[in-house]
Amino acid sequence: MAGFVTVQTVTAIGMSLALFVLLVNLVVFQYGRGVVRAAVDEGARAGSVAPAADTDCRRRADAVLSDLLSTAMRHGVQVRCTVAGGQMRATADVRFRGWLPLTPDWRFTSSAVAVKEAAP
């Protein structure tokens, strides 16, 4: 009879820890979303300066991602920069992998636009 309580306790603790990991995973995903948003904003700003090109936009966005995201999360982020209609557009397609086997991956797209300065 005493062993039965132990099984219940271990099961309850295991389920509580799994829920805790899921909540922490959600917090980390939210942090990653903020970092990606900051990266595309910085990239669009860097690429909108008159002599800059789309490579400058991409380089700046990658620098922000490298500074603020872990390598594992950074692998799920693809940034592209384009110039069209006098605007610099930075877009990131993101896939953050879930930490547990049954946790779904989180996918989203984030973009930023800045007006391209005219060349002097």
C-alpha distances in whole Angstrom, upper triangle without the diagonal:
4,5,5,7,9,11,12,13,15,16,18,19,21,22,24,25,27,28,30,31,33,34,36,37,39,40,42,43,45,46,47,49,51,52,53,55,57,58,60,61,63,64,66,67,68,70,72,74,78,78,74,73,70,69,69,66,64,64,63,60,59,60,58,55,55,55,52,50,48,49,46,47,50,51,50,53,56,59,62,65,68,72,73,75,76,72,69,66,63,60,57,55,51,48,45,42,38,36,33,34,33,35,39,42,44,48,50,54,56,60,62,66,69,72,74,77,81,82,85
4,5,6,7,9,10,11,13,15,16,17,19,21,22,23,25,26,27,29,31,32,34,35,37,38,40,41,43,44,45,47,49,50,52,53,55,56,58,59,60,62,64,65,66,68,70,72,76,76,72,71,68,67,67,64,62,62,61,58,57,57,55,53,53,52,49,47,45,47,44,45,49,49,48,51,54,57,61,64,67,70,72,74,74,70,68,65,61,59,55,53,50,46,43,41,37,34,32,33,32,34,38,41,43,46,49,53,54,58,61,64,67,71,73,75,79,80,83
4,5,5,7,9,10,11,13,14,15,17,19,20,21,23,25,26,27,29,31,32,33,35,37,38,39,41,42,43,45,47,48,49,51,53,54,56,57,58,59,62,63,64,65,68,70,73,73,70,69,65,64,64,62,60,60,59,56,55,55,53,50,50,50,47,45,43,44,41,42,46,46,45,48,52,55,58,61,64,68,69,72,72,68,66,62,59,56,53,51,47,44,41,38,34,32,29,29,29,32,35,38,40,44,47,51,52,56,59,62,65,69,70,73,77,78,81
4,5,5,6,9,10,11,12,14,16,17,19,20,21,23,24,26,27,29,31,32,34,35,36,38,40,41,42,44,46,47,48,50,52,53,54,56,57,58,60,62,63,64,66,69,72,72,69,67,64,63,63,61,59,59,58,55,54,54,52,49,50,50,47,44,42,44,41,41,45,45,44,47,51,53,57,60,63,66,68,70,70,67,64,61,58,55,51,49,46,42,39,36,33,31,28,28,28,30,33,36,38,42,45,49,50,54,57,61,64,67,69,72,75,77,80
4,5,5,6,9,10,10,12,14,15,16,18,20,21,22,24,26,27,29,30,32,33,35,36,38,39,40,42,44,45,47,48,50,51,53,54,56,57,59,60,61,63,65,67,71,71,67,66,63,62,62,60,57,58,57,54,52,53,51,48,48,48,45,43,41,43,40,40,44,44,43,46,50,52,56,59,62,65,66,69,69,65,63,59,56,54,50,48,44,41,38,36,32,30,27,28,27,29,33,36,37,41,44,48,49,53,55,59,62,66,67,70,74,75,78
4,5,5,6,8,10,10,12,14,15,16,18,20,21,22,24,26,27,28,30,32,33,35,36,37,39,41,42,43,45,47,48,49,51,53,54,55,57,58,59,61,63,65,69,69,65,64,61,60,60,57,55,55,54,51,50,50,48,46,46,46,43,40,38,40,37,38,42,42,41,44,48,50,54,57,60,63,65,67,67,64,61,58,55,52,48,46,43,40,36,34,30,27,25,26,26,28,31,34,36,40,43,46,48,51,54,58,60,64,66,68,72,73,76
4,5,5,6,9,10,10,12,14,15,16,18,20,21,23,24,26,27,29,30,32,33,35,36,37,39,41,42,43,45,47,48,49,51,52,53,55,57,58,59,61,64,67,67,64,62,59,58,58,56,53,54,53,50,49,49,47,44,45,45,42,39,37,38,36,36,40,40,39,42,45,48,52,55,58,61,63,65,66,62,59,56,53,50,46,44,41,37,34,31,28,25,23,23,23,25,29,31,34,37,40,44,46,49,52,56,59,62,64,67,70,72,75
4,6,5,6,9,10,11,12,14,15,17,18,20,21,23,24,26,27,29,30,32,33,35,36,38,40,41,42,44,45,46,48,50,51,52,54,56,57,58,60,63,66,66,63,62,58,58,58,55,53,53,52,49,48,49,47,44,44,44,41,39,37,38,36,36,40,40,39,41,45,48,51,54,57,60,62,64,64,60,58,55,52,49,45,43,40,37,34,31,27,25,22,23,22,24,28,31,33,36,39,43,44,48,51,54,57,61,63,66,69,71,74
4,5,5,6,8,10,10,12,14,15,16,18,20,21,22,24,26,27,29,30,32,33,34,36,38,39,41,42,44,45,47,48,49,51,53,54,55,57,59,61,65,65,61,60,57,56,56,54,51,52,51,48,46,47,45,42,42,42,39,37,35,37,34,34,38,39,38,40,44,47,50,53,56,59,61,63,63,59,57,54,50,48,44,42,39,36,33,30,27,24,22,23,23,24,28,30,32,36,38,42,43,47,49,53,56,60,61,64,68,69,72
4,6,5,6,9,10,11,12,14,15,16,18,20,21,22,24,26,27,29,30,32,33,35,36,37,39,41,42,43,45,47,48,49,51,53,53,55,57,59,63,63,59,58,55,54,54,51,49,49,48,45,44,45,42,40,40,40,37,34,33,34,31,32,36,36,35,38,41,44,48,51,54,57,59,61,61,58,55,52,49,46,42,40,37,34,30,28,24,21,19,20,20,22,25,28,30,34,37,40,42,45,48,52,54,58,60,62,66,67,70
4,5,5,6,9,10,11,12,14,15,17,19,20,21,23,25,26,27,29,30,31,33,35,36,37,39,41,42,44,45,47,48,50,51,52,54,56,58,61,62,58,57,53,53,53,50,48,48,47,44,43,44,42,39,39,39,36,34,32,33,30,31,35,35,34,36,40,43,46,49,52,55,57,59,60,56,53,50,47,44,41,38,35,32,29,26,22,20,17,18,18,19,23,26,28,32,34,38,40,43,46,50,53,56,58,61,64,66,69
4,5,5,6,9,10,11,12,14,15,17,18,20,21,23,24,26,27,29,30,32,34,35,36,38,39,41,42,44,45,47,48,50,51,53,54,57,60,61,57,56,53,52,52,49,47,48,47,44,43,43,41,38,39,39,35,33,32,33,31,31,34,35,33,36,40,42,46,49,52,55,56,58,58,55,52,49,46,43,40,38,34,31,28,26,22,20,18,19,18,19,23,26,27,31,34,37,39,42,45,49,51,55,57,60,63,65,68
4,5,5,6,9,10,10,12,14,15,16,18,20,21,22,24,26,27,28,30,32,33,35,36,38,39,41,42,43,45,47,48,49,51,53,55,58,59,55,54,51,50,50,47,45,46,44,41,40,41,38,36,36,36,33,31,29,31,28,28,32,33,32,35,38,41,44,47,50,53,55,57,57,53,51,48,45,42,39,37,33,30,27,25,21,19,17,19,18,19,23,25,27,30,33,36,38,41,44,47,50,54,55,58,62,63,66
4,5,5,6,9,10,11,12,14,15,16,19,20,21,23,25,26,27,29,31,31,33,35,36,37,39,41,42,43,45,47,47,49,51,53,57,57,53,52,49,48,48,46,43,44,43,40,38,39,37,34,34,34,31,29,27,29,26,26,30,30,29,32,36,38,42,45,48,51,53,55,55,52,49,46,43,40,36,34,31,28,24,22,18,16,13,15,15,16,20,22,24,28,31,34,36,39,42,46,48,52,54,57,60,61,64
4,5,5,6,9,10,11,12,14,15,17,19,20,21,23,25,26,27,29,30,31,33,35,36,38,39,41,42,44,45,46,48,50,52,56,56,52,51,48,47,47,45,42,43,42,39,38,39,36,33,34,34,31,29,27,29,26,26,29,30,28,31,35,37,41,43,46,50,51,53,54,50,47,44,41,38,35,33,29,26,23,21,17,15,13,14,13,14,18,20,22,26,29,32,34,37,40,44,47,50,52,55,59,60,63
4,5,5,6,9,10,11,12,14,15,17,18,20,21,23,24,26,28,29,30,32,33,35,37,38,39,41,42,44,45,47,48,51,54,55,51,50,47,47,46,44,42,42,41,38,37,37,35,32,33,33,29,27,26,28,26,25,29,30,28,31,34,37,40,43,46,49,51,53,53,49,47,43,40,38,34,33,29,26,23,21,18,16,14,16,16,15,19,21,22,26,28,32,33,37,39,43,45,49,51,54,57,59,62
4,5,5,6,9,10,10,12,14,15,16,18,20,21,22,24,26,27,28,30,32,33,35,36,37,39,41,42,43,45,47,49,52,53,49,48,45,44,44,41,39,39,38,35,34,35,32,30,30,30,27,25,23,25,23,22,26,27,26,28,32,35,38,41,44,47,49,51,51,47,45,42,38,36,33,31,27,24,21,19,15,13,12,15,15,14,18,20,21,25,27,31,32,35,38,41,44,48,49,52,56,57,60
4,5,5,6,9,10,10,13,14,15,16,19,20,21,23,25,26,27,29,30,31,33,35,36,37,39,41,42,43,45,47,51,51,47,46,43,42,42,40,37,38,37,34,33,34,31,28,29,29,26,24,22,24,21,21,24,25,24,26,30,32,36,39,42,45,47,49,49,45,43,40,36,34,30,28,25,22,18,16,13,10,8,11,11,11,14,16,18,22,24,28,29,33,36,40,42,46,48,51,54,55,58
4,5,5,6,9,10,11,13,14,15,17,19,20,21,23,25,26,27,29,30,32,33,35,36,38,40,41,42,44,46,50,50,47,46,42,42,42,39,37,38,37,33,33,34,31,28,29,29,26,24,23,25,22,21,25,26,24,26,30,32,35,38,41,44,46,48,48,44,42,38,35,33,29,28,24,22,18,17,13,12,11,13,12,11,14,16,17,21,23,27,28,32,34,38,41,44,46,49,53,54,57
4,5,5,6,9,10,11,12,14,16,17,18,20,21,23,24,26,27,29,31,32,33,35,37,38,39,41,43,45,48,49,45,44,41,41,40,38,36,36,35,32,31,32,29,26,27,27,23,22,21,23,21,20,24,25,23,26,29,31,35,37,40,43,45,47,47,43,41,38,35,32,29,28,24,22,18,17,14,12,12,15,14,13,16,17,18,22,24,27,28,31,33,37,40,43,45,48,51,53,56
4,5,5,6,9,10,10,12,14,15,16,18,20,21,22,24,26,27,29,30,31,32,35,36,37,38,41,43,46,46,43,42,39,38,38,35,33,33,32,29,28,29,27,24,25,24,21,19,18,20,17,17,20,21,20,22,26,28,32,35,38,41,43,45,45,41,39,36,32,30,26,25,21,19,15,14,10,8,8,12,12,10,13,14,15,19,21,25,26,29,32,35,38,42,43,46,49,51,54
4,5,5,6,9,10,10,12,14,15,16,19,20,21,23,25,26,27,29,30,31,33,35,36,37,39,42,45,45,42,41,37,37,37,34,32,33,32,28,28,29,26,23,25,25,21,19,18,20,17,16,20,21,19,21,25,27,30,33,36,39,41,43,43,39,37,34,31,28,24,23,19,17,13,12,9,8,8,11,10,8,10,12,13,16,19,22,23,27,30,33,36,40,42,44,48,50,52
4,5,5,6,9,10,11,13,14,15,17,19,20,21,23,25,26,27,29,30,32,34,35,36,38,40,44,45,41,40,37,37,36,34,32,33,31,28,28,28,25,23,24,24,21,19,19,21,19,17,21,22,20,22,25,27,31,33,36,39,40,42,42,38,36,33,30,28,24,23,20,18,15,14,11,11,11,15,14,11,13,14,14,17,19,22,23,26,29,32,35,39,41,43,47,49,51
4,5,5,6,9,10,11,12,14,16,17,18,20,21,23,25,26,27,28,30,32,33,35,36,39,42,43,39,38,35,35,34,32,30,30,29,26,25,25,23,20,21,21,17,16,15,18,16,15,18,20,19,20,24,26,29,32,35,38,39,42,41,38,35,32,29,27,23,22,19,17,14,13,11,10,11,15,15,12,14,14,14,17,19,22,22,26,28,31,34,38,39,42,45,47,50
4,5,5,6,9,10,10,12,14,15,16,18,20,21,23,24,26,27,29,30,31,33,35,37,40,41,37,36,33,32,32,29,27,28,27,24,23,24,21,19,20,20,16,14,14,16,13,12,15,17,15,17,21,23,26,29,32,35,37,39,39,35,33,30,26,24,21,19,16,14,10,10,7,7,9,12,12,9,11,11,10,14,16,19,20,23,26,29,32,36,37,40,44,45,48
4,5,5,6,9,10,11,13,14,15,17,19,20,21,23,24,26,27,29,30,32,33,36,39,40,36,35,32,32,32,29,27,28,27,23,23,24,21,19,21,21,17,15,16,18,16,13,16,18,16,17,21,22,26,28,31,34,35,37,37,34,31,28,25,22,19,18,15,13,10,11,9,10,12,15,14,10,11,11,9,13,14,17,18,21,24,27,30,34,36,39,42,44,47
4,5,5,6,9,10,11,13,14,16,17,19,20,21,23,24,26,27,29,30,32,34,38,39,35,35,32,32,31,28,26,27,25,22,22,23,19,17,19,19,15,14,15,17,16,13,16,19,17,18,21,22,26,28,31,34,35,37,37,33,31,28,25,23,20,19,16,15,12,13,12,12,14,18,17,14,14,14,12,15,16,18,18,21,23,27,29,33,35,37,41,43,45
4,5,5,6,9,10,11,12,14,15,16,19,20,21,22,24,26,27,28,30,32,36,36,33,32,29,29,28,25,24,24,22,19,19,20,17,14,16,16,12,10,11,14,12,10,13,15,14,15,18,20,23,26,29,32,34,36,35,32,29,26,23,21,18,17,14,13,10,11,10,10,14,17,17,13,14,12,11,14,15,17,17,20,22,26,28,32,33,36,39,41,43
4,5,5,6,9,10,10,12,14,15,17,18,20,21,23,24,25,27,29,31,35,35,31,30,27,27,27,24,22,23,22,18,18,19,16,14,16,16,13,11,12,14,12,9,12,14,12,12,16,17,21,23,26,29,31,33,33,29,27,24,20,18,15,14,11,10,7,9,9,11,13,16,16,12,12,10,8,10,11,13,14,17,19,23,26,30,31,34,37,39,42
4,5,5,6,9,10,11,13,14,16,17,19,20,21,23,24,26,27,30,33,34,31,30,27,27,27,23,22,23,21,18,19,20,16,14,17,17,13,12,14,17,15,12,14,17,14,14,17,18,21,23,26,29,30,32,32,28,26,23,20,18,15,15,12,13,10,13,13,14,17,19,19,15,15,13,10,12,11,13,13,16,18,22,24,28,30,33,36,38,41
4,5,5,6,9,10,11,12,15,15,17,18,20,21,22,24,26,28,32,32,29,29,26,26,25,22,21,21,19,16,17,17,13,12,14,13,10,9,11,14,14,11,12,16,14,14,17,17,21,22,26,28,30,32,31,28,25,22,19,18,15,16,13,14,11,14,14,15,18,21,21,17,17,15,13,14,14,15,14,16,18,21,23,27,29,31,35,37,39
4,5,5,6,9,10,10,12,14,15,16,18,20,21,22,24,27,30,30,27,26,23,23,22,19,18,18,17,14,14,15,12,9,12,12,9,7,9,12,11,8,9,12,11,10,13,14,18,20,23,26,28,30,29,26,23,20,17,15,12,12,10,10,8,11,13,14,17,20,20,17,16,13,10,11,11,12,11,14,16,20,22,26,27,30,33,35,38
4,5,5,6,9,10,11,12,14,15,17,18,20,21,23,25,29,30,26,25,22,23,22,19,18,19,17,14,15,16,13,11,14,14,11,10,13,15,14,11,11,14,12,10,13,13,16,18,21,24,25,27,27,23,21,18,15,13,10,11,9,10,9,13,14,16,19,21,21,17,16,13,10,10,9,9,8,11,13,17,20,23,25,28,31,33,36
4,5,5,6,9,10,11,12,14,16,17,18,20,21,24,27,28,25,25,22,22,21,18,17,18,16,13,14,15,11,11,14,13,10,10,14,16,16,13,13,16,15,13,15,15,17,19,21,24,26,27,26,23,20,18,15,14,12,14,12,14,13,16,17,19,22,25,24,21,19,17,14,14,12,12,10,12,13,16,18,22,24,26,30,32,34
4,5,5,6,9,10,10,12,14,15,16,18,20,22,26,26,23,22,20,20,18,16,15,15,13,10,11,11,8,7,10,10,7,7,11,13,14,11,10,14,13,11,13,13,16,17,20,23,25,27,26,22,19,17,14,13,11,13,11,13,12,16,17,19,22,25,25,21,20,17,15,14,13,13,10,12,13,16,18,22,23,25,29,30,33
4,5,5,6,9,10,10,12,14,15,16,18,21,24,25,21,20,17,17,17,14,12,14,12,8,10,11,8,7,11,11,9,9,12,14,14,10,9,12,11,8,10,9,12,14,17,20,22,24,23,20,17,14,11,9,7,9,8,11,11,15,17,19,22,24,25,21,19,16,13,12,10,9,7,9,10,14,16,20,21,24,27,29,32
4,5,5,6,9,10,11,12,14,16,17,19,23,24,21,20,17,18,17,14,14,15,13,10,12,13,10,10,14,14,12,12,16,17,18,14,13,16,14,11,13,11,13,14,17,19,20,22,21,18,15,13,10,9,8,11,11,14,14,18,20,22,25,27,27,23,21,18,15,14,11,9,6,7,8,12,14,17,19,22,25,27,30
4,6,5,6,8,10,11,12,14,15,18,21,22,19,19,17,17,15,12,13,14,11,8,11,11,8,9,12,11,10,12,15,17,18,15,14,17,16,13,14,12,14,14,17,19,21,23,22,18,15,14,11,11,11,14,14,16,16,20,22,24,27,29,29,26,24,21,18,17,15,13,10,10,9,12,13,17,19,21,24,26,28
4,5,5,6,9,10,10,12,14,16,20,20,17,16,14,14,12,10,9,10,7,5,7,8,5,6,10,10,9,11,14,15,17,14,11,14,14,11,11,9,11,12,15,17,20,22,21,17,14,12,9,10,9,12,12,15,16,19,22,23,27,29,29,26,24,21,18,17,14,12,10,9,9,12,13,17,18,20,23,25,27
4,5,5,6,8,10,10,12,15,18,19,15,15,12,13,12,8,9,11,9,6,9,11,9,9,13,14,13,14,17,18,19,16,13,16,15,11,11,8,9,9,12,14,16,18,17,14,11,8,5,6,7,11,12,15,17,20,23,25,28,30,30,27,24,21,18,16,13,10,7,6,6,9,10,14,15,18,21,23,26
4,5,5,6,9,10,11,13,17,18,15,15,13,15,13,9,11,13,10,8,12,12,10,12,15,15,14,16,19,21,22,19,17,19,18,15,15,12,12,11,13,15,17,18,17,13,10,9,7,9,10,14,15,19,20,23,26,28,31,33,33,29,27,24,21,19,16,13,10,8,5,8,8,12,13,16,19,21,24
4,6,5,6,9,10,12,15,16,13,14,12,13,10,8,9,10,7,6,10,10,8,10,13,13,13,15,19,20,21,19,16,19,19,15,15,12,13,11,14,15,18,19,17,14,11,11,9,11,12,16,17,20,21,24,27,29,32,34,34,31,29,26,23,21,18,16,13,11,9,10,10,13,14,15,19,20,23
4,5,5,6,9,11,14,14,11,11,9,9,7,4,6,7,5,5,8,9,9,10,13,14,14,16,19,19,21,18,16,18,18,14,13,9,10,8,11,12,15,17,16,12,9,9,6,9,10,14,16,19,20,24,27,29,32,34,34,31,29,25,23,20,18,15,12,10,8,9,9,12,12,14,18,19,21
4,6,5,6,9,12,13,10,10,9,11,9,6,8,11,9,8,12,13,12,14,17,17,18,19,22,23,24,21,19,21,20,16,15,11,10,8,9,10,12,14,12,9,6,6,5,9,11,15,17,21,22,26,29,31,34,36,36,33,30,27,24,21,18,15,12,9,6,6,6,9,9,12,15,17,20
4,5,5,7,11,12,10,11,11,12,10,7,11,12,9,10,13,13,13,15,18,17,18,20,23,24,26,23,21,23,23,19,18,14,14,11,12,12,15,16,13,10,8,9,9,13,15,18,20,24,25,29,31,33,37,38,39,35,33,30,26,24,21,18,15,12,9,8,6,8,9,10,14,15,18
4,6,6,10,10,7,9,9,10,6,5,9,9,7,9,12,11,12,14,16,16,18,20,23,23,25,23,20,22,22,19,18,14,13,11,12,12,15,17,14,12,9,11,10,14,15,19,21,24,25,29,32,34,37,39,39,36,34,30,28,25,23,20,17,14,12,11,9,11,10,11,14,15,17
4,6,8,9,5,6,6,8,5,4,8,9,8,10,13,13,14,16,18,19,20,21,24,24,26,24,21,23,23,19,17,13,12,8,9,9,12,14,11,9,6,9,9,12,15,18,21,24,26,29,32,35,38,39,40,36,34,31,28,25,23,19,17,14,11,10,8,9,8,9,12,13,16
4,6,8,7,8,9,11,9,8,12,13,12,13,16,17,17,19,21,22,23,24,27,28,29,27,24,26,25,22,20,16,14,11,10,9,11,12,9,7,6,9,10,14,17,21,23,27,28,32,35,37,40,42,42,39,36,33,30,27,24,21,18,14,11,9,6,6,4,6,9,11,13
4,6,5,8,10,12,9,10,13,14,12,15,17,17,18,20,22,22,24,26,29,29,31,29,26,28,28,24,22,19,17,14,14,12,14,15,11,11,9,13,14,18,20,24,26,30,31,35,37,39,43,44,45,41,39,36,33,30,27,24,21,18,15,13,9,9,6,6,8,9,11
4,6,8,11,13,11,12,16,16,15,18,20,20,21,24,25,26,27,29,32,32,34,32,29,30,31,27,25,21,19,15,14,12,14,14,11,11,11,15,16,20,23,26,29,32,34,38,41,43,46,47,48,45,42,39,36,33,30,27,24,20,18,15,12,10,7,5,6,5,8
4,7,10,11,10,12,15,15,15,17,19,19,21,23,24,25,27,29,31,31,33,32,28,30,30,26,24,21,19,15,15,13,15,16,13,14,12,16,17,21,23,26,29,32,34,37,40,42,46,47,48,45,42,39,36,34,31,27,25,22,19,17,14,13,10,8,9,7,9
4,7,8,6,8,11,11,11,14,16,16,17,20,21,22,24,25,28,27,30,28,24,26,26,23,20,17,15,12,12,11,14,16,13,12,10,13,14,17,19,23,25,28,30,34,37,39,42,43,44,41,39,35,33,30,27,24,22,19,16,15,12,12,9,9,11,10,12
4,5,5,7,9,10,11,13,15,16,17,19,20,22,24,25,27,26,28,26,23,24,24,21,18,15,12,9,9,8,12,14,12,11,9,11,12,15,17,20,23,26,28,32,35,37,40,41,42,39,37,33,31,28,25,22,20,17,15,14,13,13,10,11,12,11,15
4,5,5,6,9,10,11,12,14,16,17,18,20,22,22,24,24,25,23,20,21,21,17,14,11,8,5,6,7,11,14,12,11,8,9,9,12,14,17,19,23,25,28,32,34,37,38,39,36,33,29,27,24,22,19,17,14,13,12,12,13,11,13,15,15,18
4,5,5,6,9,10,10,12,14,15,16,18,20,21,23,21,23,22,18,19,20,17,14,11,9,8,9,11,14,17,16,14,11,12,11,13,14,17,19,23,25,27,31,33,36,37,38,35,33,29,27,25,23,20,18,16,15,15,15,16,14,16,17,17,20
4,5,5,6,9,10,10,12,14,15,17,19,20,22,21,24,22,19,20,21,17,15,12,11,9,11,12,15,18,16,14,11,12,11,14,15,18,20,24,25,28,31,33,37,38,39,36,34,30,28,25,23,20,18,16,15,14,13,15,13,14,16,16,18
4,6,5,6,9,10,11,12,14,16,17,18,21,20,22,20,17,18,19,15,13,9,8,6,9,10,14,16,14,12,8,9,7,10,12,15,17,21,22,26,29,31,34,35,36,33,31,27,25,22,20,17,15,12,11,11,11,13,11,14,16,17,20
4,6,5,6,9,10,11,12,14,16,16,18,17,19,17,14,15,16,12,10,7,6,6,9,12,15,18,17,15,11,10,8,10,10,13,15,18,20,23,26,28,32,33,34,31,28,25,23,20,18,16,14,12,12,13,14,16,15,17,20,20,23
4,6,5,6,9,10,10,12,14,15,17,16,19,18,14,15,17,14,12,10,10,10,13,15,19,21,20,17,14,14,11,13,13,16,17,20,21,24,27,29,32,34,35,32,30,26,25,23,21,19,17,16,15,16,16,18,17,18,21,21,23
4,5,5,6,9,10,11,13,14,17,17,19,18,14,16,17,14,13,10,11,11,14,15,19,21,19,17,13,13,11,13,13,16,17,20,21,24,27,28,32,34,35,32,30,26,24,22,20,18,16,14,13,14,14,17,16,17,20,20,23
4,5,5,6,9,10,11,12,15,15,17,15,11,14,14,11,10,7,9,9,13,15,18,21,20,16,13,12,8,10,9,13,13,16,17,21,24,25,29,30,31,28,26,23,20,18,17,14,12,11,11,13,14,17,17,19,22,22,25
4,5,5,6,9,10,10,12,12,14,13,9,11,12,9,9,8,10,11,15,18,21,24,23,20,16,15,11,12,11,13,13,16,16,19,22,24,27,29,30,27,25,22,20,19,17,16,14,14,14,17,17,20,20,22,25,25,28
4,5,5,6,9,10,12,12,15,14,11,14,15,13,13,11,14,14,18,20,23,26,24,21,18,17,14,15,14,16,16,19,19,21,24,25,29,31,32,29,28,24,22,21,20,19,17,16,16,18,18,21,21,22,25,25,28
4,5,5,6,8,11,13,15,13,10,14,15,12,13,11,14,15,18,20,23,26,24,21,17,16,13,14,13,15,15,17,17,20,22,23,27,29,30,27,26,22,20,20,18,17,14,15,14,17,17,21,21,22,26,26,29
4,5,5,5,8,9,11,9,7,10,11,9,10,10,13,15,18,21,24,27,26,22,19,17,13,13,11,13,12,14,13,16,19,20,24,26,27,24,22,19,17,17,16,15,13,14,15,18,19,22,23,25,28,29,31
4,6,6,7,8,11,10,7,10,12,11,13,12,15,17,21,23,27,30,28,25,21,20,16,16,14,16,15,16,15,18,20,21,24,26,28,25,24,21,20,19,19,18,17,18,19,21,22,25,25,27,30,30,33
4,6,8,10,13,12,10,13,15,14,16,15,18,19,23,25,28,31,29,26,22,21,18,18,16,18,17,18,17,20,22,22,26,28,30,26,26,23,21,21,21,20,18,19,19,22,22,26,26,27,30,31,33
4,7,10,12,10,9,13,14,13,15,15,18,20,23,26,29,31,30,26,23,21,18,18,15,17,15,16,15,17,19,19,23,25,27,23,23,20,18,19,18,18,16,18,18,21,22,26,26,28,32,32,35
4,6,8,6,6,10,11,10,13,14,18,20,23,26,29,32,31,27,24,22,18,17,14,15,13,13,11,14,15,16,19,22,23,20,20,17,15,16,16,17,16,18,19,22,24,27,28,30,33,34,37
4,5,5,6,9,11,11,14,16,20,22,26,29,32,35,34,30,27,25,21,20,16,17,14,14,11,13,14,14,18,20,22,19,19,16,16,17,18,19,19,21,22,26,27,31,31,33,36,37,40
4,6,5,6,9,10,13,15,19,21,25,28,31,34,34,30,27,25,21,19,16,16,14,13,12,12,15,15,18,20,22,20,20,17,17,17,18,19,19,21,23,26,28,31,31,33,36,37,39
4,6,6,7,10,13,16,19,22,26,29,32,35,35,31,28,25,22,20,16,15,12,11,9,9,11,11,15,16,19,16,16,13,14,15,17,18,19,21,24,27,29,33,33,35,38,39,42
4,5,6,7,11,13,17,20,24,27,29,32,32,29,25,23,19,17,13,12,9,8,6,8,10,11,15,17,18,15,15,11,11,12,13,15,15,18,20,24,26,30,30,33,36,37,40
4,5,5,8,10,14,17,21,24,27,30,29,26,22,20,16,15,11,11,9,9,9,11,14,15,18,20,22,19,18,14,13,13,14,14,14,16,18,22,24,27,27,30,33,33,36
4,6,8,11,14,17,21,25,27,30,30,27,24,21,17,15,12,11,9,9,9,10,14,15,18,19,21,18,17,13,13,13,14,15,16,18,20,23,25,29,29,32,34,35,38
4,7,10,13,17,20,24,26,29,29,26,23,20,16,14,10,8,6,5,6,8,11,14,17,17,18,16,14,10,10,9,11,12,13,16,19,22,24,28,28,31,34,35,38
4,6,10,13,17,20,22,26,26,22,19,16,12,10,6,6,5,6,8,11,14,17,20,21,22,19,17,13,11,10,10,9,10,12,15,18,21,24,24,27,30,31,34
4,7,10,13,17,19,23,23,20,17,14,11,8,5,5,6,9,11,14,18,20,23,23,24,22,19,15,14,12,11,10,10,11,14,17,19,22,22,25,28,29,32
4,7,10,14,16,20,20,16,13,10,7,6,4,7,9,12,14,17,21,23,26,27,28,25,22,18,16,14,12,10,9,9,11,13,16,18,18,22,24,25,28
4,7,10,13,16,17,14,11,8,6,5,6,9,12,15,17,21,24,27,29,30,31,28,25,21,19,16,14,11,11,9,11,12,14,17,16,19,22,22,26
4,7,10,13,13,10,7,6,4,6,9,12,15,18,21,24,27,30,33,33,34,31,28,25,22,19,17,13,12,9,10,10,11,13,12,16,18,19,22
4,6,10,10,8,6,5,7,9,12,14,17,21,24,27,30,33,36,36,36,34,31,27,25,21,19,15,14,11,11,10,11,12,11,14,16,17,21
4,7,7,6,5,6,9,12,15,18,21,24,27,30,34,36,39,40,40,37,34,31,28,25,22,18,17,13,12,10,10,10,8,11,12,14,18
4,6,5,7,8,11,13,17,19,23,26,29,32,35,38,41,41,41,38,35,32,29,26,23,19,18,14,13,10,11,10,9,12,13,15,19
4,5,8,10,14,16,20,22,25,29,32,35,38,41,44,44,44,41,38,34,32,28,25,21,20,16,14,11,11,9,9,12,12,14,18
4,7,10,13,16,20,23,26,30,32,36,38,41,44,45,45,42,38,35,32,29,26,22,20,16,14,10,9,6,5,8,8,11,14
4,6,10,13,16,19,22,26,28,32,35,38,40,41,41,38,35,32,29,26,22,19,16,12,10,7,6,4,5,9,10,13,16
4,7,10,13,17,20,23,26,29,32,35,38,39,39,35,33,29,26,23,20,16,14,10,8,6,5,6,6,9,12,14,17
4,6,10,13,16,20,22,26,29,31,34,35,35,32,29,26,23,20,17,13,11,7,6,4,7,9,9,13,16,18,21
4,7,10,13,17,19,22,25,28,31,32,32,29,26,23,20,17,14,11,8,5,5,6,9,12,12,16,18,20,23
4,7,10,13,16,19,22,25,28,29,29,26,23,19,17,13,11,7,6,4,7,9,12,15,16,19,22,24,27
4,6,10,12,16,19,22,24,25,25,22,20,16,13,11,8,6,5,6,9,12,15,18,19,22,25,27,30
4,7,10,13,16,19,22,22,22,20,17,13,11,8,6,5,7,9,12,15,18,22,22,26,28,30,33
4,6,10,13,16,18,19,19,16,14,10,8,5,5,6,8,11,14,18,21,24,25,28,31,33,36
4,6,9,13,15,15,16,13,10,7,6,4,7,9,11,15,18,21,24,28,29,32,35,36,40
4,7,9,12,13,14,11,9,6,5,6,9,11,13,17,20,23,26,30,31,34,37,38,42
4,6,9,10,11,8,7,4,6,9,12,15,17,20,23,27,30,34,35,38,41,42,45
4,6,7,8,5,6,5,7,11,14,17,19,23,26,29,32,36,37,40,44,45,48
4,7,9,7,9,9,11,14,17,20,22,26,28,32,35,39,40,43,46,47,50
4,6,5,8,10,13,16,19,23,25,28,31,35,38,42,43,46,49,50,54
4,6,8,10,13,16,20,23,26,29,33,36,39,43,44,47,50,52,55
4,6,9,12,16,19,23,25,29,32,36,39,43,44,47,50,52,55
4,7,9,13,16,20,22,26,29,33,36,39,41,44,47,49,52
4,6,9,13,16,19,23,26,30,33,37,38,41,44,46,49
4,6,10,14,16,20,23,27,30,33,35,38,41,43,46
4,7,10,13,17,20,23,27,30,32,35,38,40,43
4,7,10,14,17,21,24,27,29,32,35,37,40
4,7,10,14,17,21,24,26,29,32,34,37
4,7,10,14,17,20,22,25,28,30,34
4,7,11,14,17,19,23,26,28,31
4,7,10,14,15,19,22,24,27
4,7,10,12,16,19,21,24
4,7,9,13,16,18,21
4,6,9,12,15,18
4,6,9,12,15
4,6,9,12
4,6,9
4,6
4
